[in-house]
Amino acid sequence: MSPYVAIGILVGFIIFMVVGITQAIKHERKAFNGGKCPHCGSDLKWYDSDSQGGRLWMCPSHYMKDERGEPLCPGYSCWISYNRVDHGGLII
């Protein structure tokens, strides 16, 4: 294999990884919605962490009931794995 082919494959792989990570961060940022529930606008609350460092954010209004006993919100949760989504950092 020519060295130019090997370099081309390496550059292509690096570009693929950068684009993939960028898209994943954008997807998580959209799901996190700035820390607001897209249904009711309440601030999302941290609920749990997994062993890999992912964080579960949930809408607390789902557990609050109105006078009829119905949840105030249909419920919303999202898992975040990239620190720059919920802890600030570089904006992509």
KEGU-460587 format. One record per residue (C-alpha): chain; z, y, x. Coordinates in steps of 0.02 Angstrom, whole numbers, plus 32768, in hexadecimal, padded with zeros to 4 digits. Layout:
! KEGU-460587
<pt 'A' <Z Y X>> ...
This chain:
! KEGU-460587
<pt 'A' <8000 8000 8000>> <pt 'A' <7FD2 80AC 803F>> <pt 'A' <8061 8124 8066>> <pt 'A' <8011 81A1 7FEF>> <pt 'A' <801D 8124 7F60>> <pt 'A' <80D4 8101 7F88>> <pt 'A' <80FB 81BC 7F8D>> <pt 'A' <809D 81D5 7EE9>> <pt 'A' <8101 814B 7E95>> <pt 'A' <81A4 8194 7ED7>> <pt 'A' <8179 8244 7E9D>> <pt 'A' <8143 8201 7DF3>> <pt 'A' <81E7 81A3 7DE0>> <pt 'A' <824D 823D 7E0E>> <pt 'A' <81EE 82A8 7D91>> <pt 'A' <8207 8221 7D0C>> <pt 'A' <82C3 821F 7D2C>> <pt 'A' <82D5 82DD 7D29>> <pt 'A' <8273 82EB 7C86>> <pt 'A' <82D6 825C 7C38>> <pt 'A' <837F 82A6 7C65>> <pt 'A' <8349 8353 7C2A>> <pt 'A' <8312 830C 7B83>> <pt 'A' <83B4 82AA 7B6F>> <pt 'A' <841C 8347 7B90>> <pt 'A' <83B5 83A9 7B11>> <pt 'A' <83CE 831F 7A91>> <pt 'A' <848B 831C 7AAB>> <pt 'A' <8494 83DA 7AA8>> <pt 'A' <843A 83DA 7A00>> <pt 'A' <84B0 8354 79BB>> <pt 'A' <854A 83B2 79FC>> <pt 'A' <850B 8450 79A4>> <pt 'A' <8578 84C4 7A0B>> <pt 'A' <8614 8468 79D2>> <pt 'A' <85F6 848C 7919>> <pt 'A' <85DE 8410 788B>> <pt 'A' <852D 8425 7846>> <pt 'A' <856B 83FC 7795>> <pt 'A' <8600 8470 7780>> <pt 'A' <8607 84DD 781D>> <pt 'A' <86B5 84A4 7853>> <pt 'A' <86DC 8494 790C>> <pt 'A' <86C6 83E2 7949>> <pt 'A' <8764 8394 7992>> <pt 'A' <876C 831C 7A24>> <pt 'A' <879C 8272 79E0>> <pt 'A' <8785 81EB 7A63>> <pt 'A' <873E 81BF 7B0F>> <pt 'A' <86EC 811F 7B47>> <pt 'A' <8703 80C7 7BEE>> <pt 'A' <8663 8116 7C33>> <pt 'A' <869C 81C8 7C11>> <pt 'A' <863F 81E7 7B6E>> <pt 'A' <8699 8253 7AF0>> <pt 'A' <869B 8240 7A32>> <pt 'A' <86A1 82E3 79D1>> <pt 'A' <86C2 82DF 7915>> <pt 'A' <86CE 835A 7886>> <pt 'A' <8784 8366 784C>> <pt 'A' <8751 83A5 779F>> <pt 'A' <871A 82F4 7772>> <pt 'A' <87D1 82C2 776B>> <pt 'A' <8804 835A 7703>> <pt 'A' <87F8 8343 7647>> <pt 'A' <87D2 83BF 75BD>> <pt 'A' <8832 83C8 7519>> <pt 'A' <87CF 8333 74D5>> <pt 'A' <87F7 82C8 756D>> <pt 'A' <8746 82D3 75B3>> <pt 'A' <8729 82F4 766D>> <pt 'A' <86FF 83AB 7694>> <pt 'A' <8673 8370 7706>> <pt 'A' <8604 82D4 7700>> <pt 'A' <863B 82B1 77B3>> <pt 'A' <85E8 82CE 7859>> <pt 'A' <8603 8286 7906>> <pt 'A' <85A6 8283 79AA>> <pt 'A' <85BC 822E 7A52>> <pt 'A' <85A2 829E 7AEB>> <pt 'A' <858A 8256 7B99>> <pt 'A' <8548 82EA 7BFD>> <pt 'A' <85D1 8363 7C35>> <pt 'A' <8562 83FB 7C2C>> <pt 'A' <854E 83E4 7B6F>> <pt 'A' <8604 83FB 7B3B>> <pt 'A' <8652 8442 7BDB>> <pt 'A' <85D2 84CA 7C01>> <pt 'A' <8569 84C8 7C9F>> <pt 'A' <84B1 84DD 7CBF>> <pt 'A' <8452 8507 7C1F>> <pt 'A' <83B4 84A2 7C08>> 
